[in-house]
């Protein structure tokens, strides 16, 4: 866990995460959002998991809690420079 959230590499995720019909990815992303814990998911090529998953990654490009990154360095930078501010 980084000081500003969690980084998860695609190799650590199950196949169910990438199969959006399973609903697993939605559950995971919603839990991180609900608990205000930032999640950076490192996926080198989202399109390798299908067009729907690629769309999900694209839609989260500016999300406050959950974002997808092509490499870990970018994920760490986002977590380091964008701390969560609790109201």
C-alpha positions as CSV (number, residue, x, y, z in Angstrom):
1,X,0.0,0.0,0.0
2,X,1.3,3.4,-1.0
3,X,0.8,6.4,1.3
4,X,-2.0,7.4,-0.9
5,X,-3.6,4.1,-1.9
6,X,-3.1,0.7,-3.4
7,X,-1.3,-0.5,-6.6
8,X,-2.4,-3.8,-8.1
9,X,-0.6,-5.3,-11.2
10,X,-2.7,-7.1,-13.8
11,X,-0.7,-10.3,-13.1
12,X,-2.2,-10.4,-9.5
13,X,-5.8,-10.2,-10.7
14,X,-8.0,-13.2,-11.5
15,X,-9.5,-13.8,-14.9
16,X,-12.9,-12.9,-13.4
17,X,-11.7,-9.3,-12.9
18,X,-11.2,-8.9,-16.7
19,X,-14.6,-10.6,-17.5
20,X,-16.9,-7.7,-16.9
21,X,-20.0,-10.0,-17.2
22,X,-18.9,-11.6,-13.9
23,X,-19.4,-8.4,-12.1
24,X,-16.3,-8.9,-10.0
25,X,-14.4,-5.8,-11.3
26,X,-17.4,-3.7,-10.6
27,X,-17.6,-5.0,-7.0
28,X,-13.9,-4.3,-6.4
29,X,-13.9,-0.8,-7.9
30,X,-17.1,0.1,-6.0
31,X,-15.6,-1.1,-2.7
32,X,-12.5,1.0,-3.1
33,X,-14.6,4.0,-4.0
34,X,-17.0,3.5,-1.1
35,X,-14.2,3.3,1.4
36,X,-12.3,6.2,-0.1
37,X,-9.2,4.2,-0.8
38,X,-7.5,5.0,-4.0
39,X,-6.7,2.1,-6.3
40,X,-4.2,2.2,-9.2
41,X,-4.6,-0.8,-11.5
42,X,-1.6,-1.4,-13.7
43,X,-2.6,-3.0,-17.0
44,X,-0.1,-2.6,-19.9
45,X,-2.8,-3.0,-22.7
46,X,-6.4,-2.9,-21.6
47,X,-7.6,-3.8,-25.1
48,X,-5.9,-7.2,-24.7
49,X,-8.8,-8.1,-22.4
50,X,-11.5,-7.0,-24.8
51,X,-13.3,-3.9,-25.9
52,X,-15.6,-3.6,-22.9
53,X,-12.7,-3.8,-20.5
54,X,-10.8,-1.3,-22.5
55,X,-13.8,1.0,-22.3
56,X,-13.9,0.6,-18.5
57,X,-10.2,1.6,-18.2
58,X,-10.8,4.5,-20.5
59,X,-13.8,5.7,-18.5
60,X,-11.7,5.7,-15.3
61,X,-8.9,7.8,-16.8
62,X,-10.0,10.8,-14.6
63,X,-11.8,9.0,-11.8
64,X,-11.0,10.3,-8.3
65,X,-10.6,6.9,-6.6
66,X,-9.8,4.3,-9.3
67,X,-7.5,4.7,-12.3
68,X,-5.8,2.4,-14.7
69,X,-2.2,2.9,-15.8
70,X,0.1,1.4,-18.4
71,X,3.0,1.1,-15.9
72,X,3.7,1.2,-12.2
73,X,5.7,4.4,-12.3
74,X,2.7,6.4,-13.5
75,X,0.5,4.7,-10.9
76,X,3.0,5.6,-8.1
77,X,3.2,9.2,-9.3
78,X,-0.6,9.5,-9.3
79,X,-0.9,8.1,-5.8
80,X,2.0,10.3,-4.5
81,X,0.8,13.6,-5.9
82,X,-3.0,13.3,-5.4
83,X,-3.7,12.5,-1.8
84,X,-7.3,11.9,-0.7
85,X,-8.8,14.8,1.1
86,X,-11.5,13.7,3.5
87,X,-14.4,16.1,4.3
